[in-house]
Amino acid sequence: MKSRWMFAFIMGGMIVGCTRDIQRYGSVIGVKKEALANYKEMHANPWPEVNAQLKECNIRNYSIYLTEFPDGNYYLFSYFEYTGNDFRADMKKMADDPRTQEWWSHTDPMQIPLSNRAQGQWWKTMEEVYHLD
Amino acid sequence: MKSRWMFAFIMGGMIVGCTRDIQRYGSVIGVKKEALANYKEMHANPWPEVNAQLKECNIRNYSIYLTEFPDGNYYLFSYFEYTGNDFRADMKKMADDPRTQEWWSHTDPMQIPLSNRAQGQWWKTMEEVYHLD
């Protein structure tokens, strides 16, 4: 969902304001128990080029959470904010980046996508049911 | 985990900066299938006093996501940012608020806490494994 945020900045000594749409995304995916240590190690030390590419693709305030379910399975939950105006184009830009592809070649085999995700998804996109700015 | 953010503001014609710690929280809980419509309806129209109490308790940028798992069970995932400096005290303040208690008297019976959550938790707190500002 979208929030309209007000940004104020200084230009030529004047305070100038502008508004910008922010789209929030929450997603979920499984993670293999035997890959947990490696997944955590990689994400505690992310490659600077991958982080830079995320920023370049208008992703910000991106967090990934890990939790164990009572059945012993592990899941990852991601939250990020998108500040661009063409999400599909920016996601394609991410996917076309060789260093990002290399990162994913390590992380994809650690993950277990939910079988009921939408077609074309890897992480399953969740539905936002509440938001408070 | 914490981020240190820079805020710039204008005071007496001068730009003044300050830093503030932000703690992010990700949590998960089950939700009963038969309560989905009611839960969504309530959260699409939250009580203004409950939202105001969240703000008063230094909670901001709070989102709740819903998703169905392949086994047919439904889960809620929450993400929020805490900008105060005494989380336990602020959570107690929330819990002591009569209108919040009334809200929870409706929502608690709709939820199914994970049996492997930590003692004293309702929503299960997840572990942050990655963050990009």
Interface residues (C-beta under 8 A of the other chain):
Chain A: I10 I15 R24 G26 V28 Y39 K40 H43 A44 P46 N51 L54 K55 I59 R60 N61 Y62 S63 I64 Y65 L66 T67 E68 F69 P70 Y75 L76 F77 Y79 F80 L114 S115 N116 K124 M126 E127 E128 V129 Y130 H131 L132 D133
Chain B: I10 I15 R24 G26 V28 Y39 K40 H43 A44 P46 N51 L54 K55 I59 R60 N61 Y62 S63 I64 Y65 L66 T67 E68 F69 P70 Y75 L76 F77 Y79 F80 L114 S115 N116 K124 M126 E127 E128 V129 Y130 H131 L132 D133
